[in-house]
């Protein structure tokens, strides 16, 4: 009984100003840390393969793939610079890395998350134009245009989050980040809760949902039109158009799954952490939602592996070290004979 009581009031540090620590059984700690290592490794390695694949193989240098590359870079950086510390905080319910790094950790977390949101939102826009306005897309949406948009997404995300931190008083002194020793929290005013909720969640989510609804409507119309094509119109060009339409529709479905998974992982945690301020930082609900948030960064490469044959072939070429051969960047990753 005495041991149980001691565990219940265990602190993060030996100090009167220390936060209380949630104590778990050794078995639970082992399972949670093994899961954390697995998620981090999957996130880092999976997104690194995406980065290498799209960067190395020239055949993959398309506007849509560069958006996927930008998303993979953001997820990779989350896996390297944010996820390990965040998962330790979720497991230990204590912050052991100091006040200065707490502020840096929060800034990086918000920047990379904002970049991910921006990339996923623009992927929805990209798919909308390629399915609904294919002629306009092929002439207006070039690699250079997409690269400029990606750069703009990163710059806006960095600027917005520094302004966000500054106007909430979190840049004036790192001691303001912590309620007690061993905590790492962010102070957000009521007005900024509304602003942040609007610009980083409601607006991008509305754009994604609206555009993908229109994509599915247009795709259904295309499917009906194709099914009514007569035998006389099934020439070689007609067959090519049909194949092209199917290919674009398949890509739209795959990236639609990515968008849906992203929203399912992000929205619950975002609402819980921003709006429900009375939720305890060590609560089971927030911990579970936090795990889902980080699993999202690991799951995108799995989606690519399941639905993109070129990604599977790229992995094979990378693992077998064939990418180090001369002119390996010119390999046709769409060919089944690799």
C-alpha positions in Angstrom: 0.0 0.0 0.0 2.8 2.4 0.9 4.7 1.5 -2.3 1.5 2.2 -4.3 1.1 5.6 -2.7 4.8 6.5 -3.4 4.3 5.6 -7.0 1.2 7.8 -7.2 3.1 10.9 -6.1 6.4 10.3 -7.9 7.8 13.4 -9.4 9.8 14.1 -12.6 12.6 15.7 -10.6 13.6 15.9 -6.9 12.2 19.4 -6.5 9.1 21.0 -4.9 8.3 22.6 -8.2 8.5 19.4 -10.2 5.6 18.0 -12.2 4.1 14.7 -11.1 5.0 11.7 -13.2 2.5 9.0 -14.4 4.0 5.6 -13.2 3.5 2.6 -15.4 4.4 -1.1 -14.9 7.8 -2.2 -16.4 5.9 -4.4 -19.0 3.9 -1.4 -20.2 7.1 0.7 -20.5 8.8 -2.0 -22.6 5.9 -2.4 -25.0 5.6 1.4 -25.4 9.3 2.0 -26.0 9.4 -0.9 -28.5 6.4 0.6 -30.3 8.0 4.0 -30.2 11.3 2.8 -31.7 9.3 0.9 -34.4 7.3 4.0 -35.3 10.4 6.2 -35.5 12.4 3.7 -37.6 9.5 3.2 -40.0 9.0 7.0 -40.3 12.6 7.8 -40.9 13.4 4.8 -43.2 10.2 4.9 -45.1 10.3 8.6 -45.9 14.0 8.4 -46.7 13.2 5.8 -49.4 10.6 8.2 -50.8 13.1 11.1 -50.8 15.8 9.0 -52.5 13.4 7.6 -55.0 11.9 10.8 -56.3 15.2 12.7 -56.1 17.2 10.1 -57.9 15.1 8.7 -60.7 14.5 11.4 -63.3 11.3 9.6 -64.5 9.7 10.5 -61.2 10.4 14.3 -61.6 6.7 15.3 -62.0 4.7 18.0 -60.2 2.7 15.5 -58.2 5.8 13.5 -57.1 7.6 16.7 -56.0 4.6 17.4 -53.7 5.0 13.9 -52.3 8.8 14.6 -52.0 8.1 17.7 -49.9 5.6 15.8 -47.7 8.2 13.1 -47.2 10.9 15.6 -46.2 8.5 17.1 -43.6 7.6 13.6 -42.3 11.3 12.6 -42.3 12.2 15.7 -40.3 9.4 15.0 -37.8 10.8 11.4 -37.4 14.3 12.7 -36.8 13.9 15.9 -34.8 10.5 15.8 -33.2 9.0 12.3 -32.9 11.7 10.7 -30.6 11.3 13.5 -28.0 7.6 13.6 -28.3 7.1 9.9 -27.8 9.4 9.9 -24.8 7.2 12.7 -23.4 4.1 10.7 -24.1 5.5 7.6 -22.4 7.3 9.2 -19.4 4.8 12.1 -19.1 7.9 14.2 -18.2 10.1 16.5 -20.2 13.8 15.8 -19.5 15.5 17.9 -22.2 15.5 21.4 -20.8 13.6 24.6 -21.3 15.5 25.9 -24.3 15.1 22.7 -26.3 11.4 22.6 -25.2 10.9 25.9 -27.2 12.9 24.6 -30.2 11.0 21.3 -30.1 7.6 23.1 -30.2 8.7 25.4 -33.0 9.9 22.5 -35.1 6.8 20.5 -34.4 4.4 23.3 -35.5 6.5 24.1 -38.6 6.8 20.6 -39.9 3.1 19.9 -39.1 2.1 23.1 -41.0 4.2 22.1 -43.9 2.6 18.7 -44.0 -0.9 20.3 -43.9 0.1 22.7 -46.7 1.5 19.9 -48.9 -1.5 17.6 -48.4 -3.9 20.5 -49.2 -2.0 21.3 -52.4 -2.0 17.6 -53.4 -5.8 17.8 -53.3 -5.6 21.0 -55.5 -3.2 19.2 -57.9 -5.5 16.2 -58.2 -8.5 18.4 -58.8 -6.9 20.1 -61.8 -5.4 16.9 -63.3 -8.8 15.1 -63.2 -11.2 18.0 -63.8 -9.1 20.2 -66.1 -6.5 17.9 -67.7 -5.6 20.3 -70.6 -5.1 23.3 -68.3 -3.0 21.1 -65.9 -0.6 19.9 -68.6 0.1 23.5 -69.8 0.0 25.5 -66.5 1.1 23.2 -63.7 4.7 22.6 -64.4 7.6 21.4 -62.3 8.8 24.9 -61.8 5.4 26.2 -60.7 5.0 23.3 -58.2 8.6 23.9 -56.9 7.7 27.6 -56.3 4.5 26.6 -54.5 6.4 24.1 -52.3 8.9 26.8 -51.4 6.1 29.2 -50.6 4.5 26.6 -48.3 7.7 26.1 -46.4 8.3 29.9 -46.1 4.8 30.7 -45.0 4.8 27.8 -42.4 8.1 29.0 -40.9 6.9 32.7 -40.8 3.4 31.9 -39.5 4.7 29.7 -36.6 7.3 32.2 -35.5 4.6 34.9 -35.4 2.3 32.4 -33.6 5.0 31.7 -30.9 5.9 35.4 -30.6 2.4 36.8 -30.1 1.6 34.2 -27.6 4.5 35.2 -25.5 6.4 32.0 -25.9 9.5 33.7 -27.6 10.0 36.2 -24.7 11.4 33.6 -22.3 11.6 29.9 -22.2 10.5 29.8 -18.6 7.0 30.7 -19.7 6.7 27.4 -21.5 6.6 25.4 -18.3 4.0 25.3 -15.6 6.2 23.0 -13.5 9.6 21.5 -13.8 9.4 18.6 -16.2 6.6 19.9 -18.3 6.8 21.3 -21.9 3.6 23.2 -22.7 2.6 26.0 -25.0 0.6 29.0 -23.9 -2.0 30.0 -26.5 -4.4 32.9 -26.1 -8.1 32.4 -26.9 -7.9 34.6 -30.0 -5.0 32.7 -31.4 -6.7 29.4 -30.7 -9.5 30.5 -33.1 -7.0 31.9 -35.6 -4.9 28.8 -35.6 -7.9 26.5 -35.7 -9.2 28.4 -38.8 -6.0 28.7 -40.8 -4.3 25.4 -40.0 -7.2 23.0 -39.7 -10.7 24.2 -40.8 -9.6 26.0 -44.0 -7.2 23.3 -45.3 -9.6 20.5 -44.3 -12.5 22.2 -46.1 -10.4 22.6 -49.2 -9.4 19.0 -49.2 -12.8 17.6 -48.6 -14.5 19.9 -51.1 -12.0 19.2 -53.9 -12.0 15.5 -53.4 -15.8 15.4 -53.4 -15.7 17.2 -56.8 -13.0 14.8 -58.0 -15.2 11.8 -57.2 -18.2 13.4 -58.9 -16.2 14.2 -62.1 -14.6 10.8 -62.1 -18.0 9.1 -61.8 -19.2 11.2 -64.8 -16.1 10.2 -66.8 -16.7 6.5 -66.0 -20.3 6.7 -67.2 -19.1 8.5 -70.4 -16.5 5.9 -71.1 -19.0 3.0 -70.6 -21.2 4.5 -73.3 -18.5 4.9 -76.0 -19.4 3.0 -79.1 -17.3 0.4 -80.9 -16.6 2.8 -83.8 -15.0 5.4 -81.4 -12.7 2.8 -79.8 -9.7 3.7 -81.9 -6.1 3.6 -80.7 -6.3 7.2 -79.5 -9.5 6.4 -77.7 -7.9 3.5 -75.9 -5.0 5.6 -74.9 -7.3 8.3 -73.5 -9.2 5.6 -71.6 -5.9 4.3 -70.2 -4.8 7.8 -69.3 -8.1 8.5 -67.6 -7.9 5.3 -65.6 -4.3 6.1 -64.6 -5.2 9.6 -63.3 -8.3 8.3 -61.5 -6.2 5.6 -59.8 -3.6 8.3 -58.7 -6.5 10.4 -57.4 -7.9 7.5 -55.4 -4.4 6.7 -53.9 -3.8 10.3 -52.9 -7.4 10.6 -51.7 -6.6 7.8 -49.3 -3.5 9.7 -48.1 -5.7 12.8 -47.5 -8.3 10.9 -45.6 -5.8 9.1 -43.4 -4.1 12.5 -42.8 -7.3 14.1 -41.6 -8.3 11.1 -39.4 -4.9 11.3 -37.7 -4.6 15.0 -37.4 -8.1 16.4 -36.6 -8.9 14.6 -33.4 -5.5 15.4 -31.8 -5.7 19.0 -33.0 -9.1 19.6 -31.6 -8.3 17.8 -28.3 -5.1 19.7 -27.7 -6.2 23.1 -28.8 -9.9 23.3 -27.9 -10.3 21.0 -24.9 -7.9 22.7 -22.6 -9.0 20.8 -19.5 -7.7 17.5 -20.9 -4.8 16.4 -18.7 -1.5 16.2 -20.6 -1.0 12.6 -19.3 -4.6 11.5 -20.1 -5.1 8.2 -22.0 -7.2 10.0 -24.6 -4.5 12.6 -25.5 -1.8 9.9 -25.4 -3.7 7.6 -27.9 -4.4 10.6 -30.2 -0.8 11.6 -30.0 0.3 8.2 -31.1 -2.1 8.4 -34.1 -0.7 11.8 -35.0 2.9 10.4 -35.3 1.8 7.2 -36.9 0.5 9.3 -39.8 4.0 10.4 -40.6 5.0 6.7 -40.9 2.0 5.5 -42.8 2.4 7.6 -46.0 5.3 5.4 -47.4 3.1 2.3 -46.6 0.3 3.8 -48.8 2.8 4.4 -51.6 4.1 0.8 -51.3 0.6 -0.6 -51.4 -0.6 1.4 -54.4 2.4 2.5 -56.4 4.4 -0.2 -58.3 7.1 2.3 -59.1 7.7 2.8 -55.4 8.1 -1.0 -54.9 10.6 -1.1 -57.7 12.5 1.9 -56.4 12.8 0.2 -53.0 14.2 -2.9 -54.7 16.8 -0.8 -56.6 17.8 1.1 -53.5 18.1 -2.0 -51.3 20.2 -3.8 -53.9 22.4 -0.7 -54.3 21.7 -0.5 -58.0 21.2 3.3 -57.7 25.0 3.6 -57.4 25.5 2.3 -60.9 26.3 4.7 -63.8 23.2 6.4 -65.3 20.9 4.6 -62.8 18.9 7.7 -62.6 17.6 6.9 -66.1 16.2 3.5 -65.1 12.5 3.1 -66.1 10.9 2.4 -62.7 7.6 1.9 -64.4 8.9 -1.2 -66.2 7.9 -4.5 -64.6 11.3 -6.0 -65.7 13.7 -4.6 -63.2 
